[in-house]
Amino acid sequence: MNRYTFLISFVLFFTQVKAQSEFIQGELGFTVGGAHYFGDLNTRTGLNAPKPALGLLFRRPIGNYIGLRLAAKYLQVGYSDAFSKNEYQHMRNLSFNSDVFEFMIQGDFNFFKFIPNSENNRFTPYVTIGAGVFNFNPYTYYNGTKYFLRPLGTEGQVGGYLGRTEYSTLAMCVPFGVGIKLSLNKNVNMTFEVSQRFTSTDYLDDVSTTFAPNPRNSSGAINYFPYTSNNKPSIADLLQDRSYEIDPLNTLSSVPGRQRGWSKQKDQYGIAEIGITFNLNAYRCPN
């Protein structure tokens, strides 16, 4: 091959590469924001106890209007009856925190055509909906010591009160949210999203049904919270009803069957977050 043939071949190869069209194969990114719990301890949707939320995501665009998203998040939720202005809830005096790990698949639907780095199509509002699973494990503190609540059976689960059994720490959720998406440049996008998780559990906060009776508070009752070896109340008994810390002579569990939570409404949590995604570019040759 002489030098002229080599030069012509190089020019043709370079021209072919330039003729290839670039497209977005996917987006990989992360999110940072805050999470908030809503449930039996936060019945009035207070927003005074936000917790951190971190996430990773991969989004595959399907055209300019639809995207398929896989996301994994770590977040914290928690609340306390001390925040409540309701007299009964304040008297109940319960509190919890929990780490949450979730994995979801979602569909994103843009209101406008979205094309990264485009003059006229670099911004769009969107809605997102999907399905996911999450793991939680509520805990609280007593005299400075951390106690996980599920193994204690604070509503009589360990003793089988009314046939109750331990709840699962794995639950389903349906995320639904709205957001805005902006292309910062050819390779980077930014999002802001607010979404709500509708869950399949009422035990995110370890509170759902009624107080289980015990001889300390209910005369003649079966003891579902056995005393310790030195004849003192067990930690399960002390944490199932903490109204004694408010009024030792008028505890809520002294009345059999008194409401501890509201089992007909599942717990929820919401997330507000900012995300940064990086376009994964690919090329295709023209037909």
Phi, psi and omega in degrees: 000122179279174186293332180288320177296320178297317181296317180295318179297319180296316180296318179295319179296315180297320180295321180294318178298317180295330182284345178296143180263136181269140177216161182273116180277334180177175177231136177237131184197191181220161179228149178222134180186207181229149180240153178217142182265146174223127182178213187295336177264347181226072186279347183248026176048044174294148181241032187261010179221057179290150179232161183289152177218130180230145183209161172236148181211154170230128180240130178251115179288141173239087188080197184264357186240342186233143176221147175253126188240136168248131185219144174231137183222150167241133179209169176236147174226159179178159178195170181215143175297343179296337179281343189283145174264357177282128186298318181294314180295320179297321178292324180300320167065033178267161177204159179201162167218158177202141167276140181233131174240122183232152175225132187220156168239131186223155170251129177255134184234110182282143174282326180241159173298133182242119177228114182306137175065015178279148180294321187246353186230039183259007182217140174202141163284159179207163172240153180222142178211151182188206179212149182200176174233151178213155179246139180217164180200088187295145178216165176214177180241139175224119183053038176083000180254138181274131178231127171283134192274327184302313181296340182281335182063060187292350175245026175085015182296320182295322179274357179075028180299123181055029178077012182289143178233167179299137178278158179278146175267008175246127184219165178265156174214154175240106178277137175222130183203174177230154181198180174230147183229135183226132175276117179281323176199195184299331189244347189232136176236156177232141178230153168229127187221141172237124184220153180243141176253117173266118191253168179261007183238150173248014183244020174304327180256004183068018181232128181210313192244243183241166175290140173272138183288157174208151184300333181295327183248338183233113184298129178078005182280152172291140184271105177269000177228079186306146177293160176285175183297334178261025173061040175243156179302141178288164179294329176297318178295318183292333183261345179286334179214103182258018178292342178297338177286341177265311181217096184299337184265358184216064182283150183293324183284000178290343176258114182303135177078008180294143184295131174254323177214191181233098190287346183279354179233122182285156177286158179220165169210153181236159181224133169244127189209155172252137181233148173237126178236149181244127182290135174261103188273149176219170183229146173228144179281144178291152178292000000 
